[in-house]
Amino acid sequence: MINTVDLENARRKIIGDDEIRVVRLNMLVDSGAYMTAINETIQSQLELPFIEKRKVQLADRRVVEYDVVGPVTIKFANRKTVCSAFVLPGEAYHCWVQYQWKKWMC
């Protein structure tokens, strides 16, 4: 995972390539997921900008609110994507999470 803002700042020569914040991870992937989730430790290492708060309904039907941060670049083998991420509390395992867009519309 790479701080996308850092990538752009390095491209513009605002920061050096050695200043780009990068974290190497093993991630759990759900092929039906729409958005990634990271824990607070990864968020503090990458220092991703806060975007908004979103409410999420968990499998046990509880509704919780998480920060959304980004953009973050995710690279795997010869693929990459740029996305936002939910920030899960504490040392929660980072993964791709699935949610339904309809639940966000109020």
Protein Blocks (a to p, Z undefined) as FASTA:
>chain_A
ZZfklmmmmmnomacfklpccddddddddfkbcbdcddfklmmmnopacfbdcddddfko
pacddddeddddddehjbccdddddddehjbdcddddddfklmpZZ
